[in-house]
Amino acid sequence: MDRRQKKRILIFLLVPVLAVILFITDDLLIRVITIILIVIYVAFIIFLRDSVRFQGGYSISEEDEDQESLSASPSEYEESFKIISKSKDVEVITDETYTPDFSHTKTTLKPPDLKEKFEEIAYEQLPKGVGHDEQFTFVLEKMLTVIKEAYNAHTAIFFWYNKKKEKLTVEKYVSVSEDITRRKFDIEDDILSKIVQSGEPELLSEIPSTAETDVIRYYSTAQSIRSFVGVPLFYDKTLIAIIAVDSKDEDAFGIETIYALGRFVRVITMIISIFEEKHSDTLTQQRLKGIMKFIAPENNYEDEIELFRLMHIAAETMVAWDAFVFVYYQPVEKNFITKKVVNNTSLKYIGESLEIDLRGTVVGKSIRTGLPVKIDDTAAGNYIRFAKSEDLSFDGSFLAIPIIYNKQIYGVICFEHLRKNSYTKQDVQFLKNSFNIFSYIIYSHSTRKLLESLTAVDLETRALNEKTFKERLSADLIKSKELRVHGAIALIRIDDFLEQESLFDGDPLPKVLMTVAKIISKEMTPLNLFGRVDKKIFAVYFFNSDSKKVFVWAEKLRIKIAREPIAIVSKQSTFTISIGIASTTKKVDADAVIEKANLALQKAIEKGGNSVQNIN
């Protein structure tokens, strides 16, 4: 017996039960109620059965129908019927409508190294030894990473826009692809150019594969990009950059994405403002520090080498450069030469003591006009920087600032940078104003050097200077040879006193030089020549005296100076000298006899100083 038959039996058993109640009870009311229930129950059964039959809605399970159809045998007359139902469309995902889901799997299980990984990300240090530009690029990369991961993008990329040249330049990107083109893009008719031209965000939801390379130009090969969103970045109401995000999925972005990227744009503009303010303050401090180093009271501007070194130190904080050149005007020779050259690269560059060509060169142009010269790209033209004979492989930015005092040019300071467009008009104005201080110091140095060339004596010791001494010596050597008389020369050097320098507040050398020169002058006769040929070396020529007599004179002088106390500030100390003697008999070459005497002097120094050596 199947389940349907069991249900029917249970339903009809209720009628006999109610009929039994009629025979059991004697109460008229109960009998009437029972009869009414039987009538109603039977009526409901008949009514419901007929209604279901006419509607074809038998409540029969598919399993029962299948079993009946399988168990039913064909009739004798091959009669059968077929139930035809209305066809229904079934929703099926096909290869045309299938869209892969790239959403990240959410991990709720807490890993054991959660804190370490979080701190590694949250406390990532800035790269060491980087400037403000590199710091901004570091921050920008982190923001692009957040944008890419937030929207499951293929690439998030940042472009700078150069309004002057109308070019877009890739600054930083975060991408799955390695086919990003790192070059400058002209403004044409692609989607990035449209953002620049309109100044409005752009959204593409369905990019045809045939148009991808024309619409998106920052890939070297097609990437199957189907969605794109780009927003402009304004700073001081000027479009300076573009943020672009793309995806391989259609409809990956919407209007809400543009609004969200607008918030990122606001954050980036705030960061740019902060970096600009910080960079401005830092740059001002660095420049002020450089100027203060140059004008510090302890600096010795009389020493030419020290002066040029100080200029190099000051220039390091003024502007960024890869090569520094100081061109100096020599007042005696009346020409411009490179006095200080610093090349921070491995590229071929000019050397020191190169004479400047005033015609046909960038530096020559600055000298002749007295105006700064700024070249944004030296590779764009045939620019000769210093001389036509120069041999260098250095392209980039070039800046020349003339050193002018009282309408007279005393030199040119040159900067070169491998990066193009490295120097701005603000840099030129600052350097021009700052170098006014340098110009007065260089003017003083040049004037002093010119006066020294016009005088015969050393201004510090009143002895003959090196040039005049050699001229007079040459004349006396000729006289000595013509008259057939003897002659000798003595070089007197003040011994090093490193131990004593720490005892004094300042440099004791000027005081020692003056004292030694005064003592030597007192020992001179009208037949002697007395001059200063080096920082610590004096020379005395003896006309009509042989080297033996000069040796005796030198010993007396050595002892006298060693016993002479010299007062420096509030302290007194003694100093020693070394003397080298050489015969000049029958010699007419001044440099040769000085060199010979210098050999004797070196022997005296090798013995420990405070001694006299003679070479015949």
C-alpha positions as CSV (number, residue, x, y, z in Angstrom):
1,M,0.0,0.0,0.0
2,D,1.5,3.3,-1.1
3,R,1.5,6.5,1.0
4,R,-1.4,8.1,-0.9
5,Q,-3.8,5.2,-0.1
6,K,-2.9,5.4,3.6
7,K,-3.8,9.1,3.6
8,R,-7.2,8.3,2.0
9,I,-8.0,5.6,4.6
10,L,-7.2,7.9,7.5
11,I,-9.4,10.6,6.1
12,F,-12.4,8.3,5.6
13,L,-12.1,6.6,9.1
14,L,-13.4,9.8,10.7
15,V,-16.9,9.2,9.2
16,P,-17.4,5.8,10.9
17,V,-16.1,7.3,14.2
18,L,-18.7,10.1,14.1
19,A,-21.4,7.5,13.1
20,V,-20.6,5.4,16.2
21,I,-21.1,8.4,18.4
22,L,-24.8,8.5,17.1
23,F,-25.4,5.0,18.5
24,I,-23.5,5.5,21.8
25,T,-25.0,8.8,23.0
26,D,-28.6,9.4,24.0
27,D,-28.3,13.1,24.1
28,L,-30.3,14.7,21.3
29,L,-28.0,17.8,21.1
30,I,-24.9,15.7,20.7
31,R,-26.5,13.6,18.0
32,V,-27.6,16.7,16.1
33,I,-24.1,18.2,16.3
34,T,-22.6,14.9,15.2
35,I,-24.9,14.6,12.1
36,I,-24.0,18.2,11.1
37,L,-20.3,17.4,11.4
38,I,-20.7,14.3,9.2
39,V,-22.6,16.2,6.6
40,I,-20.1,19.1,6.5
41,Y,-17.1,16.7,6.5
42,V,-18.5,14.6,3.6
43,A,-19.4,17.8,1.7
44,F,-15.9,19.2,2.1
45,I,-14.3,15.9,0.8
46,I,-16.6,15.8,-2.2
47,F,-16.1,19.6,-3.0
48,L,-12.3,19.6,-2.6
49,R,-11.9,16.4,-4.6
50,D,-13.9,17.8,-7.5
51,S,-12.2,21.2,-7.6
52,V,-8.7,19.7,-7.7
53,R,-9.7,17.3,-10.4
54,F,-11.0,20.1,-12.7
55,Q,-8.0,22.3,-12.1
56,G,-5.5,19.5,-12.8
57,G,-3.7,20.3,-9.6
58,Y,-3.5,16.9,-7.9
59,S,-1.1,17.1,-5.0
60,I,0.9,14.3,-6.2
61,S,4.7,14.2,-5.8
62,E,7.0,13.9,-8.8
63,E,8.3,10.7,-7.3
64,D,4.8,9.1,-7.3
65,E,4.1,10.2,-10.8
66,D,7.4,8.8,-12.0
67,Q,6.6,5.5,-10.3
68,E,3.1,5.3,-11.8
69,S,4.3,6.2,-15.3
70,L,7.0,3.5,-15.0
71,S,4.6,0.9,-13.6
72,A,1.8,1.6,-16.1
73,S,1.6,-0.9,-19.0
74,P,0.4,0.1,-22.4
75,S,-3.2,-0.5,-23.1
76,E,-4.6,-3.0,-25.5
77,Y,-5.3,-0.3,-28.1
78,E,-1.9,1.5,-27.7
79,E,-3.7,4.5,-26.2
80,S,-1.6,7.0,-24.2
81,F,-1.5,10.7,-23.2
82,K,1.3,13.2,-22.7
83,I,1.3,16.2,-20.3
84,I,2.8,19.2,-22.0
85,S,3.9,22.0,-19.7
86,K,4.8,25.6,-20.5
87,S,8.5,26.0,-21.4
88,K,10.6,28.1,-18.9
89,D,13.9,30.1,-19.5
90,V,16.6,28.8,-17.2
91,E,19.3,31.4,-16.1
92,V,22.7,29.9,-16.9
93,I,26.2,31.6,-16.6
94,T,28.0,31.1,-19.9
95,D,31.6,31.9,-21.1
96,E,30.2,35.1,-22.5
97,T,28.7,36.3,-19.3
98,Y,31.3,34.9,-16.9
99,T,33.3,37.5,-15.0
100,P,36.0,36.4,-12.7
101,D,35.9,37.6,-9.1
102,F,39.2,39.0,-7.9
103,S,38.2,40.0,-4.5
104,H,40.7,39.2,-1.8
105,T,40.0,36.3,0.5
106,K,39.4,37.7,3.9
107,T,41.4,36.1,6.6
108,T,39.9,36.2,10.1
109,L,42.3,33.9,11.8
110,K,44.9,35.9,13.7
111,P,48.4,34.9,12.7
112,P,51.1,34.6,15.4
113,D,53.3,37.3,13.8
114,L,50.5,39.8,13.4
115,K,52.1,42.5,15.5
116,E,55.6,42.1,13.9
117,K,54.1,42.4,10.4
118,F,52.0,45.4,11.3
119,E,54.9,47.2,12.9
120,E,57.1,46.4,9.9
121,I,54.5,48.2,7.7
122,A,53.5,51.0,10.1
123,Y,57.1,51.9,11.1
124,E,58.9,51.6,7.8
125,Q,61.8,53.9,7.8
126,L,62.6,56.5,5.1
127,P,65.6,55.6,3.0
128,K,68.8,57.1,4.4
129,G,70.6,59.9,2.7
130,V,67.7,61.0,0.5
131,G,66.5,64.5,-0.2
132,H,63.0,66.0,-0.2
133,D,62.2,64.8,-3.7
134,E,63.0,61.2,-2.8
135,Q,61.1,61.5,0.5
136,F,58.0,62.7,-1.4
137,T,58.4,59.8,-3.9
138,F,58.5,57.4,-1.0
139,V,55.3,58.7,0.5
140,L,53.7,58.8,-3.0
141,E,54.5,55.1,-3.6
142,K,52.8,54.1,-0.3
143,M,49.6,56.0,-1.3
144,L,49.6,54.5,-4.8
145,T,49.9,51.1,-3.2
146,V,46.8,51.8,-1.0
147,I,44.8,53.0,-4.1
148,K,45.8,49.9,-6.1
149,E,44.9,47.4,-3.3
150,A,41.7,49.2,-2.4
151,Y,40.3,49.0,-5.9
152,N,41.9,45.7,-7.0
153,A,43.5,47.7,-9.8
154,H,46.0,46.6,-12.4
155,T,48.0,49.8,-12.1
156,A,48.0,53.0,-10.0
157,I,50.2,55.6,-11.6
158,F,51.2,59.3,-10.9
159,F,52.2,61.7,-13.7
160,W,53.7,65.2,-13.4
161,Y,52.5,67.7,-15.9
162,N,54.9,70.3,-17.3
163,K,52.7,73.1,-18.6
164,K,55.6,75.0,-20.2
165,K,56.5,72.0,-22.4
166,E,53.1,70.4,-22.4
167,K,54.4,67.0,-21.4
168,L,53.4,64.3,-18.9
169,T,56.2,62.5,-17.1
170,V,55.8,59.3,-15.1
171,E,56.9,59.9,-11.5
172,K,55.9,56.7,-9.7
173,Y,53.6,53.7,-10.2
174,V,52.5,50.5,-8.5
175,S,51.6,47.9,-11.1
176,V,51.2,44.2,-11.7
177,S,52.8,44.8,-15.1
178,E,56.4,45.5,-15.9
179,D,55.6,47.1,-19.3
180,I,55.2,50.7,-18.0
181,T,56.9,53.2,-20.3
182,R,59.2,55.5,-18.5
183,R,59.2,58.4,-20.9
184,K,57.6,61.8,-21.5
185,F,54.2,61.9,-23.2
186,D,53.1,64.8,-25.5
187,I,49.6,66.1,-25.2
188,E,47.6,64.4,-28.0
189,D,44.1,62.9,-28.0
190,D,44.4,60.0,-25.5
191,I,42.5,59.9,-22.2
192,L,45.4,61.5,-20.2
193,S,45.6,64.4,-22.6
194,K,41.8,64.8,-22.3
195,I,42.2,65.2,-18.5
196,V,44.8,67.8,-19.0
197,Q,42.8,69.7,-21.6
198,S,39.5,69.7,-19.7
199,G,40.8,69.7,-16.2
200,E,38.1,67.2,-15.3
201,P,38.2,63.6,-14.1
202,E,37.6,60.9,-16.7
203,L,35.9,57.5,-16.4
204,L,36.0,54.6,-18.9
205,S,34.0,51.5,-18.1
206,E,34.3,49.5,-21.3
207,I,37.5,49.9,-23.3
208,P,37.4,47.9,-26.6
209,S,40.5,45.7,-27.0
210,T,41.1,47.3,-30.5
211,A,41.3,50.8,-29.0
212,E,43.3,50.0,-25.9
213,T,46.7,51.1,-27.2
214,D,45.3,54.3,-28.6
215,V,43.4,55.3,-25.4
216,I,46.1,54.2,-22.8
217,R,49.6,55.1,-23.9
218,Y,51.7,54.4,-20.8
219,Y,52.1,50.7,-21.6
220,S,54.6,49.4,-24.1
221,T,52.3,46.5,-25.0
222,A,48.5,45.8,-24.7
223,Q,47.4,44.7,-21.2
224,S,43.7,43.9,-21.8
225,I,42.7,47.0,-19.8
226,R,38.9,47.4,-19.8
227,S,38.3,50.1,-17.1
228,F,40.1,53.4,-16.4
229,V,39.7,56.3,-14.1
230,G,41.9,59.4,-13.9
231,V,41.7,62.6,-11.8
232,P,43.7,65.8,-12.1
233,L,45.7,67.2,-9.3
234,F,45.7,71.0,-8.8
235,Y,48.1,73.1,-6.7
236,D,47.6,76.8,-6.4
237,K,44.8,76.5,-9.0
238,T,47.2,75.1,-11.5
239,L,47.1,71.5,-12.9
240,I,50.4,69.9,-11.9
241,A,49.8,66.2,-12.0
242,I,47.4,63.3,-12.8
243,I,46.5,60.1,-10.8
244,A,45.4,57.3,-13.0
245,V,44.0,53.8,-12.1
246,D,43.1,51.0,-14.5
247,S,41.8,47.5,-14.3
248,K,41.3,44.4,-16.5
249,D,37.6,44.2,-15.5
250,E,34.8,46.0,-17.1
251,D,32.8,48.4,-14.8
252,A,35.5,48.2,-12.2
253,F,35.2,51.8,-11.3
254,G,32.3,54.2,-10.8
255,I,31.6,57.8,-10.0
256,E,32.1,57.0,-6.3
257,T,35.7,56.0,-7.3
258,I,36.3,59.5,-8.6
259,Y,35.1,61.0,-5.4
260,A,37.3,58.7,-3.4
261,L,40.3,59.6,-5.5
262,G,39.5,63.2,-5.0
263,R,40.2,62.7,-1.3
264,F,43.5,61.1,-2.1
265,V,44.3,64.1,-4.3
266,R,43.6,66.4,-1.4
267,V,45.9,64.5,0.9
268,I,48.7,64.6,-1.8
269,T,48.3,68.4,-2.2
270,M,48.6,68.8,1.5
271,I,51.7,66.7,1.5
272,I,53.2,68.7,-1.3
273,S,52.4,71.9,0.6
274,I,54.1,70.5,3.8
275,F,57.1,69.3,1.9
276,E,57.4,72.6,0.0
277,E,57.3,74.6,3.3
278,K,59.7,72.2,5.0
279,H,62.0,72.2,2.0
280,S,61.9,76.0,1.8
281,D,62.8,76.3,5.5
282,T,65.5,73.7,5.3
283,L,67.0,75.3,2.1
284,T,67.0,78.7,3.7
285,Q,68.8,77.4,6.8
286,Q,71.4,75.6,4.6
287,R,72.0,78.6,2.5
288,L,72.4,80.9,5.5
289,K,74.8,78.3,7.1
290,G,76.9,78.3,3.9
291,I,77.1,82.1,3.8
292,M,78.1,82.3,7.5
293,K,80.8,79.7,6.9
294,F,82.3,81.9,4.2
295,I,82.2,85.1,6.3
296,A,83.3,83.5,9.5
297,P,85.9,85.7,11.4
298,E,88.5,82.9,11.6
299,N,88.8,82.6,7.8
300,N,92.0,83.6,6.1
301,Y,91.2,85.4,2.9
302,E,94.8,86.2,2.2
303,D,95.6,82.6,1.3
304,E,94.4,82.0,-2.2
305,I,94.0,78.3,-1.8
306,E,92.0,78.7,1.4
307,L,89.8,81.4,-0.2
308,F,88.8,79.1,-3.1
309,R,88.2,76.2,-0.7
310,L,85.8,78.4,1.3
311,M,83.9,79.3,-1.8
312,H,83.5,75.6,-2.7
313,I,82.2,74.9,0.8
314,A,79.7,77.7,0.6
315,A,78.5,76.7,-2.8
316,E,77.7,73.2,-1.6
317,T,74.7,74.6,0.4
318,M,73.6,77.2,-2.1
319,V,72.1,74.9,-4.9
320,A,72.3,71.3,-5.9
321,W,75.1,70.6,-8.4
322,D,77.2,67.8,-9.8
323,A,80.0,70.0,-11.0
324,F,81.4,73.2,-9.6
325,V,83.8,75.6,-11.3
326,F,85.2,78.9,-10.0
327,V,86.6,81.1,-12.8
328,Y,89.0,83.7,-11.5
329,Y,90.3,86.9,-13.0
330,Q,94.1,87.1,-12.6
331,P,94.9,90.8,-12.3
332,V,98.6,90.5,-13.1
333,E,98.2,88.2,-16.1
334,K,94.9,89.9,-17.1
335,N,93.0,86.7,-18.1
336,F,90.3,84.4,-16.7
337,I,91.2,80.9,-15.7
338,T,89.5,78.0,-13.9
339,K,90.9,78.1,-10.3
340,K,88.7,75.6,-8.6
341,V,87.0,72.6,-10.3
342,V,85.0,69.9,-8.4
343,N,83.4,67.1,-10.3
344,N,81.2,64.7,-8.3
345,T,80.6,62.4,-11.2
346,S,82.7,59.9,-13.1
347,L,82.1,61.8,-16.4
348,K,84.9,63.5,-18.3
349,Y,85.2,67.2,-17.3
350,I,87.6,70.2,-17.5
351,G,90.5,70.7,-15.3
352,E,92.0,73.6,-13.4
353,S,94.1,76.4,-14.9
354,L,92.1,76.3,-18.2
355,E,92.0,79.7,-19.8
356,I,88.5,81.0,-20.7
357,D,87.7,81.9,-24.3
358,L,85.7,85.2,-24.1
359,R,84.1,84.7,-27.5
360,G,81.9,81.8,-28.4
361,T,81.5,80.3,-24.9
362,V,78.8,80.5,-22.3
363,V,81.1,81.7,-19.5
364,G,82.6,84.2,-21.9
365,K,79.1,85.5,-22.6
366,S,78.6,86.0,-18.9
367,I,81.9,87.8,-18.5
368,R,81.3,90.2,-21.4
369,T,77.7,91.0,-20.5
370,G,78.0,90.9,-16.7
371,L,74.7,88.9,-16.6
372,P,73.9,85.4,-15.3
373,V,73.5,82.7,-18.0
374,K,71.1,79.8,-17.4
375,I,71.0,76.8,-19.8
376,D,68.2,74.3,-19.1
377,D,69.5,71.6,-21.4
378,T,73.0,71.8,-22.7
379,A,72.4,68.8,-25.0
380,A,69.7,70.8,-26.9
381,G,72.3,73.0,-28.6
382,N,76.0,73.2,-29.4
383,Y,77.0,75.0,-26.2
384,I,80.7,75.5,-25.4
385,R,81.0,76.2,-21.7
386,F,84.5,77.4,-21.1
387,A,86.9,77.1,-24.0
388,K,86.8,75.8,-27.6
389,S,89.5,73.2,-26.6
390,E,87.4,71.7,-23.8
391,D,86.7,68.0,-23.9
392,L,83.8,67.0,-21.7
393,S,80.9,64.5,-21.8
394,F,78.5,66.3,-19.4
395,D,75.0,67.2,-20.4
396,G,72.2,68.7,-18.3
397,S,71.6,72.1,-16.7
398,F,74.3,74.9,-16.6
399,L,74.3,78.1,-14.6
400,A,77.0,80.8,-14.6
401,I,76.8,83.7,-12.0
402,P,79.4,86.6,-12.5
403,I,81.2,88.0,-9.5
404,I,80.9,91.8,-9.9
405,Y,82.1,94.6,-7.6
406,N,82.0,98.3,-8.6
407,K,81.1,97.3,-12.2
408,Q,84.3,95.2,-12.5
409,I,84.1,91.4,-13.0
410,Y,86.5,89.4,-10.8
411,G,85.3,85.9,-11.6
412,V,82.4,83.6,-12.5
413,I,80.9,80.8,-10.4
414,C,79.5,77.9,-12.5
415,F,77.2,75.1,-11.5
416,E,76.3,72.0,-13.6
417,H,73.7,69.4,-12.9
418,L,73.0,66.2,-14.8
419,R,69.2,66.8,-14.5
420,K,67.7,69.1,-17.0
421,N,65.8,72.2,-15.9
422,S,67.4,72.0,-12.5
423,Y,67.8,75.7,-11.8
424,T,65.0,78.3,-11.5
425,K,64.9,82.0,-11.8
426,Q,64.5,82.2,-8.0
427,D,67.9,80.3,-7.7
428,V,69.5,82.8,-10.1
429,Q,68.2,85.8,-8.1
430,F,69.3,84.3,-4.8
431,L,72.8,83.5,-6.0
432,K,73.2,86.9,-7.6
433,N,72.3,88.6,-4.3
434,S,74.4,86.3,-2.2
435,F,77.5,86.6,-4.3
436,N,77.7,90.3,-3.6
437,I,79.4,89.3,-0.3
438,F,81.8,87.1,-2.2
439,S,82.5,89.8,-4.7
440,Y,83.9,92.2,-2.2
441,I,86.2,89.6,-0.6
442,I,87.5,88.5,-4.0
443,Y,87.9,92.2,-5.0
444,S,90.0,92.7,-1.8
445,H,92.1,89.6,-2.6
446,S,92.6,90.6,-6.2
447,T,93.6,94.2,-5.2
448,R,96.0,92.9,-2.7
449,K,97.5,90.5,-5.2
450,L,97.8,93.3,-7.8
451,L,99.5,95.6,-5.3
452,E,101.9,92.9,-4.3
453,S,102.9,92.4,-7.9
454,L,103.6,96.2,-8.2
455,T,105.7,96.4,-5.1
456,A,109.3,95.1,-4.6
457,V,109.0,94.2,-1.0
458,D,107.1,91.6,1.0
459,L,104.4,93.6,2.9
460,E,104.6,91.4,6.0
461,T,108.4,91.3,6.6
462,R,109.7,94.2,4.5
463,A,112.1,91.9,2.7
464,L,112.3,91.7,-1.1
465,N,109.5,89.5,-2.5
466,E,110.4,86.4,-4.5
467,K,110.1,88.0,-7.9
468,T,112.2,91.0,-7.1
469,F,114.8,89.0,-5.2
470,K,115.4,86.7,-8.2
471,E,115.7,89.7,-10.5
472,R,118.3,91.4,-8.3
473,L,120.1,88.1,-7.7
474,S,120.4,87.5,-11.5
475,A,122.0,90.9,-11.9
476,D,124.4,90.4,-9.0
477,L,125.4,87.0,-10.3
478,I,126.4,88.5,-13.7
479,K,128.3,91.2,-11.9
480,S,130.1,88.6,-9.7
481,K,131.1,86.6,-12.8
482,E,132.3,89.6,-14.7
483,L,134.3,90.8,-11.8
484,R,135.5,87.3,-11.0
485,V,134.6,87.5,-7.3
486,H,133.2,84.9,-5.0
487,G,129.6,84.7,-3.9
488,A,127.3,82.6,-1.8
489,I,123.6,82.2,-1.0
490,A,121.9,81.1,2.2
491,L,118.4,79.9,2.6
492,I,117.0,80.4,6.1
493,R,113.9,78.4,7.2
494,I,112.0,78.7,10.4
495,D,111.7,75.2,11.9
496,D,108.3,73.7,12.5
497,F,106.9,74.4,16.0
498,L,103.8,72.2,16.1
499,E,104.3,71.6,19.8
500,Q,104.3,75.3,20.6
501,E,101.2,76.1,18.4
502,S,98.9,74.6,21.0
503,L,100.3,76.9,23.7
504,F,99.0,80.0,21.9
505,D,95.5,81.3,21.3
506,G,96.3,82.3,17.7
507,D,98.8,81.5,14.9
508,P,102.2,82.7,16.2
509,L,103.9,82.5,12.7
510,P,103.3,86.2,11.7
511,K,105.0,87.3,14.9
512,V,107.9,84.9,14.5
513,L,108.4,85.9,10.8
514,M,108.6,89.6,11.8
515,T,111.1,88.9,14.6
516,V,113.3,86.7,12.5
517,A,113.2,89.1,9.6
518,K,114.2,92.0,11.9
519,I,117.2,90.0,13.3
520,I,118.4,89.1,9.8
521,S,118.1,92.7,8.6
522,K,120.4,93.8,11.4
523,E,123.1,91.5,10.2
524,M,122.9,92.8,6.6
525,T,125.6,94.8,4.8
526,P,125.2,97.0,1.6
527,L,126.6,94.0,-0.4
528,N,123.8,91.7,0.7
529,L,120.4,90.9,-0.8
530,F,117.6,89.9,1.5
531,G,114.3,88.4,0.3
532,R,111.5,86.1,1.2
533,V,111.1,83.3,-1.2
534,D,108.5,81.1,0.6
535,K,106.1,81.1,3.5
536,K,108.8,80.2,6.0
537,I,112.0,80.7,4.0
538,F,114.2,83.7,3.6
539,A,117.1,84.1,1.2
540,V,120.3,86.1,1.7
541,Y,122.9,86.6,-1.1
542,F,126.5,87.5,-0.2
543,F,128.4,89.4,-2.9
544,N,132.2,89.0,-2.8
545,S,132.1,86.4,0.1
546,D,132.9,82.8,-0.1
547,S,130.8,80.0,1.4
548,K,133.2,79.5,4.4
549,K,132.7,83.1,5.6
550,V,128.9,82.7,5.1
551,F,128.9,79.5,7.1
552,V,130.4,81.3,10.1
553,W,127.8,84.1,9.7
554,A,125.0,81.5,9.5
555,E,126.1,79.8,12.7
556,K,126.1,83.1,14.6
557,L,122.7,83.9,13.3
558,R,121.3,80.5,14.2
559,I,122.5,80.9,17.8
560,K,121.3,84.4,18.1
561,I,117.7,83.5,16.9
562,A,117.6,80.5,19.2
563,R,118.4,82.6,22.2
564,E,115.9,85.4,21.3
565,P,112.7,85.1,23.3
566,I,109.6,86.1,21.3
567,A,106.6,87.4,23.1
568,I,103.3,86.2,21.7
569,V,100.1,87.4,23.5
570,S,101.0,86.8,27.2
571,K,103.6,84.1,26.7
572,Q,107.2,84.0,25.6
573,S,108.9,81.2,23.7
574,T,112.0,80.6,21.6
575,F,112.2,79.3,18.0
576,T,114.9,77.8,15.9
577,I,116.0,78.0,12.3
578,S,117.8,75.8,9.7
579,I,120.2,77.2,7.1
580,G,121.4,75.8,3.8
581,I,124.4,77.4,2.1
582,A,125.6,77.1,-1.6
583,S,128.4,78.8,-3.5
584,T,127.4,81.0,-6.4
585,T,130.9,81.6,-7.8
586,K,130.9,81.6,-11.7
587,K,127.1,80.9,-11.6
588,V,124.5,83.1,-13.4
589,D,121.3,81.1,-13.1
590,A,119.4,82.4,-10.1
591,D,117.0,79.4,-10.0
592,A,119.9,76.9,-10.1
593,V,121.8,78.4,-7.2
594,I,118.6,78.7,-5.1
595,E,117.8,75.0,-5.9
596,K,121.4,74.1,-4.8
597,A,121.0,76.0,-1.6
598,N,117.7,74.2,-1.0
599,L,119.4,70.8,-1.1
600,A,121.7,72.0,1.7
601,L,118.7,73.2,3.6
602,Q,116.9,69.9,3.3
603,K,120.0,68.2,4.8
604,A,119.8,70.5,7.7
605,I,116.2,69.8,8.2
606,E,116.8,66.0,8.0
607,K,119.2,66.4,10.9
608,G,116.4,67.6,13.0
609,G,116.6,71.3,12.4
610,N,118.5,74.0,14.2
611,S,121.6,73.4,12.1
612,V,123.6,74.8,9.2
613,Q,124.7,72.8,6.1
614,N,127.0,73.9,3.3
615,I,127.3,72.7,-0.3
616,N,130.2,74.1,-2.4
